[in-house]
Amino acid sequence: MKTPREHFEENDQGQVFAFYDSLSDEEKVNLDQQAAEIDLNELDRLVDTLVRHPGGGNESIADSLEPADCIPLPRSGGHQALWEEATEKGEAALRAGRVAAFTVAGGQGTRLGYDGPKGTFGVTPVLQKSLFQVFAEKILASSRAYGKPIPWYILTSIINHEATVAFFEENEYFGLPSDKVHFFSQGLMPAVDDDGKILLSGRGQIALSPDGHGGALRALVRSGSIREMEADGIDVISYFQVDNPLVRCIDPAFIGFHLLHDSELSSKMVPKAYAEEKVGVFCQQGGKSLVVEYSDLPDRLAGETTDDGELRFRAGSIAIHIFSRSFVDRLGSGIDESAKLPFHLANKKVPFLDASGSLQEPTDPNAYKFEMFVFDALPFAKNPVIIETAREDDFSPVKNADGVDSPQTCRDDQLRQYARWAKAAGIDLATDETGLPGISFEVSPFFGDNEDRFAASWDALTHKPELTDGLVLV
């Protein structure tokens, strides 16, 4: 059997081992392991199709593109009885222990000016609970409500895995059973130069980067997580990303629609706030559902309106999905050659070693990274379902240090949600014209993780004032 070095040299990637003979035994083993995990045939195909012979512009995507069909909320004309049926179906699945939560959390808080895994960043208005704690408490609240523990699978990356696990251990898993919280890392892909040559970031280190949130699906399979789910009777996976504390991690109606339609992949959408909003758009083409990135949707389509003045391509993708376990198994294992997620190309600045072994810090993009997007699974899914959700109850991401999608906008959105719940429960609370209350307060998921549960807890509190757990005011 050929060594990794021989294999790479035969495939014109011998530069990866240029400094091999000067490495320690431990460094050699490490480099061999990195190299062994790279599929050179796959890499050659990606370089040929994406780097050397890239496709055309975004106008080619527009051919025969139509808005996707979506199930509207009752307030938007949807049928209340249908939503109630879906909720009952989802609640039955939760009581049967069929549902797991899955969070993609491989990033750092760099754009927030924060040094650490993004999930450890504090986001709530008063207590500054971390994103991870917010999700943990929502999952635990749902577990208690439906009488079954909900397993939580968390996708990390090589850059934050150890720190993420340590954070949970230090915080005693935020009350969740430790054996119900599962961590695993996503896959890595090498960066290449204009000629398709793999770059080194050190003499014994390949320049590797995570393979994108689409890599989450094959990571579920490769880590053995899918087999664990199967053994535990889990067949519904609730997927969300780590930067959105407003997300309903466990949404019975969403789960119910997924099951009622025997869907392999279901998604939530919010109506776009304006034509240029930087979210992907759910579309249909050739009888298939798909998400078109905002950068790939031609301006003439992005701004197109209906007779009543609404955006025609209005169904914004917010990275909230439900996967059937069997679908993830089929897609992530690669056993179905006709159903493989495509890779996308990103031109980035990547520090690298030159031929003399000196580290170069480029000022302009010098390399290509390959990543997969999870929404690219949509065209391969049977019976895909897209439902509308209320932006104010499901989507306020924390992406930037200030401005749009910042900690401040997210804090305000959380306060607006709490204020709506309070008013619906009959509490006299002053707010401004945007619904933002004049005081800061915080509601724990244990007190209420939706309007109805908040109202029930408040009603109980008015009769038993000692029941104050989960409500914080300043």
N, C-alpha and C positions, 0 to 999 in steps of 0.2 A: 504494500500500500504506500502511495506517495505521501510524503510529509507535506504540511501546509506550505512550506517554503517552495518545494518542488512544484506543487500545484499552482501556486501564484506565478512562479517563473514561467511555467508552460503557457500560462494565460496572459502573458505580457503585463503582469502586475508585480514583477520582481522587486520594484523599488520599495515595496512595503517591508522587505527584509534587508534593505541596504545596510543597516547598522546592526544586524542580528549578531554577528560574531563578537561585537563589543559588549553585548548585554550580559547581565548575570543570569544564572540558571533560572531564577524566579521570573525575571523579566522575559526570558525566552518562552517560558511556559505560558505566561500571560499573553504574549503576542501570538503564540500559536493558537491559543483559545479564541482570541478575537478573530483571527483569520479563518479559523475553522467554521465560525458561525456566519460567514459571508458567503452567499450564494453567487458565485462569479457568473454563472450563466444568466441569472436574473439581472445582475448588475450590467452585464454586456447588453442585454436587451433594453434596459432602461436608458443607458447611455446612447444607444443607437436611435431609439425612438423619441427620446425627450431632449437630448443634448445635441446630437449631430443632425437629426432630421425632425425638428419640432413641428407641430401641427400649425394650422392657420389661425387667424385672429378670431375674435369672439363673434363676428358676424356669422361664421359658419354654424355656430350653436343655435342661432335664431331660427333656422329653417324648421318649419312645422311646430314651433314651440307654442304651447298653450298653457294657460293657468291650470294648476292642479285642482281636482275636486277636493273639497274639505267639508267636514261635518261642523256646522256652525253652532256656537253657543245658543242657548235659548234666547238670550237677549239680542242675538243677531238673526233670529228667525228659526233657530233649531227647535226641534220638538222636545218639550219638557219630559214627556213620557219616555222617550228614547234615552235621554240622559239618566233618568231614574233607573231604567232597566240596566243600563251599562254600569251604573254605580253598584247596584245589587249584585251583578255578575262579578265585578271586581272585588267587592267585599267578601263574596263566597270564596274566591281564589285566595285571598289573604287569610281567611279563617282556615283554609285547607293547607296553608304553608307552602304555596306554590310559587311565591314571589321572592326574588332577591333584588337588592339595590346594588348598583354598579356606578362608581365614580371614577372619572378620568382625572388624575391629579398628578401628572408627571412634571408640572412646571414649577419654576421659581417665581418669587414676587418681584422680579427685577423691574418691570415696568411700573410697579407701585413704589419703587424706591425702598423695597423691603428685602432683607437678606434672609432667606429661608424658604422652605416649601410654601407655595401659595396657600395651601389649605390651612396653614398655621396662622395666617393673617387675621387679625381681629376686625370684625365688621359690624357688630350689633351696636345700636345707638347708645346704650348705657354701660353694659358690662363688657363691651368689646370682646364678645365671644368669637372664637376663631371660626372660620368657614367649616372646618371639620367638626367642631362642637355643635354648630347649628344643624348640620346634617345628621350627626349622631343622635341628637335629641329628637329630631323629627322621626327618624327611623325607630327609636325606642318608644316614642309616643304611639306610633302606628302599631308596633309589636304588642304593646299593652292593650290597645283598643281592639285588636282582632284576636288576641289570645294566642298568637304564634310568634316565635322569634323570627325576625327577618334578617337573613344573612346579608352582610355588606362586603362587597368586593371592591378593593381600591387599587387602581392601576398607578404605580409610581414610575420612576425612571432611574437610570443609573446616577443621576445628579441629586436625587432627593430621597431615595429609598430608605437609607439608614436613618436620616433625620425624621422622616415621616413616622416610621415604626417607633422610634424613640419618643416622639411627641405623644403618641397614643399610650405608650407604656407609662410615661410620666403622669398622664392624666387619667390613668386607670380606665382607658377606653370609654370615658365619659358615661359610664354606667352600663355600657353594652357588654354582653358576655364576650370575653376575649376570643373564645373559640368560634365566634360568629363573625369576626372581622378578619378578612383575608387580604394580605398584601402580595402583590407580584409586580414585576417590572415589565415595561413594554420593550419591544424589540428595538434594535439599533441598525442604522444604515450608514455606510461610509460616505464621506464627502469626496467628490472627484473634481479634477481641474477641467479645463476646456477640452483636453484630449482624452478625458475619461479615466485618467490615472488616479488611483486612490491616494489620498493625502495622509501624511503622518502629522500628528500633533506633538509627538515626542519620539525619541529613538526607538522605543518599544511600545508605542501607542498609536493606533490608527485613529484618525479624526472621525469619530463616530457621533451620531446624533439620533434622538428618538425618531421612530418611523411614523409619527403622526398619530392623531387620535383614531384613525382608521386601523392602525396596528393593534388597537385594543382587542379587536375580535380574534385575531390569531394569537394574541397573547393569552386570552382566556383559554384557548385550546392548548397551547404549548405549555402553559403553567400547570395544567391539570385541573384548573378551576371548573371547566365544563363537566369533567367527570365527577367532581365533588357535588356539583349542582344536581347532576343526574341521580347520584346516589341518595341525595337528600329530598328528591321529589320536586325540585325546582324546575319549572319550565317557562317561567316568565321573568325577564330581566329588565329592571327599570334603570335606564341609562341617563346620566346627567353629568355635566362637567363641574369642576371644582369652583369656578369663579362666580356662581350664581346662587347666593344665599336665599333668594326668594322662591326657588324651585320647590314644587310639591314633589318631594322625593318619592313618596308613595301616594299615588292618586288613583283611588278606586274606579272612578269613571273612565279614566284613560285605560287602565288595565281591562276594564269591562268591554270597552269598544274593541280593543285588540282581540279579546277572546270571542266576542260576538261575531266578528268578521273572520275568525280563523286566520288571522293575519300573522305573517312572519316578522314584519317590521311595521310599527306604528310610530307616528311622529306628531309633535305638537307644533302649531304655528301661531304667530300673532300677526294681526294686520300691520303692515309696515307703517311707521309714523310719517314717513315722507319718502319720495322717490329715491333719494340718494342714501337712505339709511344703509349702513354697512352690514347687512345680513344677507345670507343666501335666500333664494326664492324657490318655493316648491312649484314645479312645473310638470307638464306632461309632454311627451314626445314619442311618437311611434307606439302609442299604447302603453308606455312605461312611465312611471312616476320617477322624478329625479329632482335634485337640488342644483340650481345654477348659482354659482358664487356671484356676489354683487359685482365683482370686477369683470366677470364674464358675460353679464347680461347687458346687451347693447342699450345705450341711453334711450334710444327711440322706444324700446320696449319698457324699460324701467319707468318712464314717464307717461306711458299710455294709460288713458283713463276710460272708464265706462260711461254710459249715458248719464248716470247719476253722480258723476264726478269722482268716483272712487278709483284708486289705482287698479288697473286690470291685473297686473302681476303683483299682488298684495300679500301673498301668504309667506311671511318671513319665517325662516328656519332659526330656531333658538337652541338647537343641540339638546333637545329633550326627546328621548325615544324609548320605545319598548321593543325588545327583541325576544323572539322565541328561542329557547335554548337550542333546539334542533337546527335552527337557521344559522346561529352563530357557529355551531359545530360544523355544519356543511361549508360555510364560507371561510371560517378561520382555519380549518384543517387543510384546505386546498384540494380535497378529494374530488370536488366538482370543477373540472377545468374550465367550464363555461361560466363559472361564477367566481371571479377573482377581482378584488378591489384594485383599481388602477393606481399607479403612483403618480404624484404631481411633482413638478420641479420648482425648486426655490433657489434663486441666485443670491448667495450670501457672502459676507466677509468671514473667512475662516482662517485663523492662524495656522501656519504649517511650517514644517521643516524643509529647507531647501536641500539641494544635493550635497552641500557641505555639512549639513547637520545644524545649520543656524536657524533659529526660530524667526519667521517673518510675520509681521503684523500688518496685514493689508489695510489700506485706507478706502479701497473700493471693493465691491463684490468680486471675488476671485474664484469661487467654487460653487458647486451645485450640490444641494441636498435633495433627498427623495423622501416624500412623505405621503401617507394615505389619509383620506378623509372618510370618517365613519358614514356620512350621508351618502357616499357613493355605493353603499350597500342597497339603497332603495330600489334601483332598477332590477335587482336580482330577487327581490322578495315577492312571495305570493300574497295576494290580497292585501297590499299595503293600505294603511289607514292614516289619514291626516285629520286631526281634530283641531278646532280653534280653542285657544285658551286666552284668559284675560292677562294682558301684559302686567297689570298692576298686582296680580296674584301669583305670577309664575316667573317673571323675568326682570331682573335688575342686576346685571353682571358687574363685577369689579375688575376692570381691566387696566385703567389708567390712573396715574397719581392724582390728576385733577381733570376738570372738565367733564365731558360725557363719559358715562360708565366708570365713575370714580367712587372712592369710598364715601364721599359726601352725597352724591346722587343716590347711591344705594342706601345709605343711612336714611335719607329723606323718604325714599320709597318704602322702607320698612315702617317708618313712622306713619306714613299715609295708610298703609295696610292696617296697622293696629288701630288707627283712628276710625277707619271704616267699620272695623269689627266692633269697636266701642260704641259708636253711634247706632249701629244695628241692634246692639243689646240694650239700647235705651239710655246710654250714658250721655249726659250733657257735656259736650266737649267742643271747645272753640277751635276752629281751623281757618286757615286762609283760603283764598279762592282756588288753590291747587289741592286742598285737602290736607295740608301739612299742619299738624297741631302746634299750639304755642308752647307746649311742654314736651320734654323728652321722657319717654317711658318705653318699656320693653316687655313683651309677652313671651314667656317660655312656651315651647310646644307642649309641655306637660300641662299647662293651663288651657291652651287652645291652639291647635295648629290650623284651624280654619274658622270661618265665621260662626258656624253652627256650634262647634265645640267651645269656642270662646263664650258664646251666649249662654250655653249650659253651665259652664264653670262660673260665669258671673252671677247667674241666677242662684247657684248654690252658695256663692260667696255672700250674697246679700242676706241669705238666711243663716249662714254660718260664717261669720266674719273671720274666724280663726283660719279659714282655708285661704291663705294668701300665697301659698307656694306657686311660683311661676309668674308672678306679677311684680314688676319693679318700676317704681316711679321716682323721678327727681324733679 
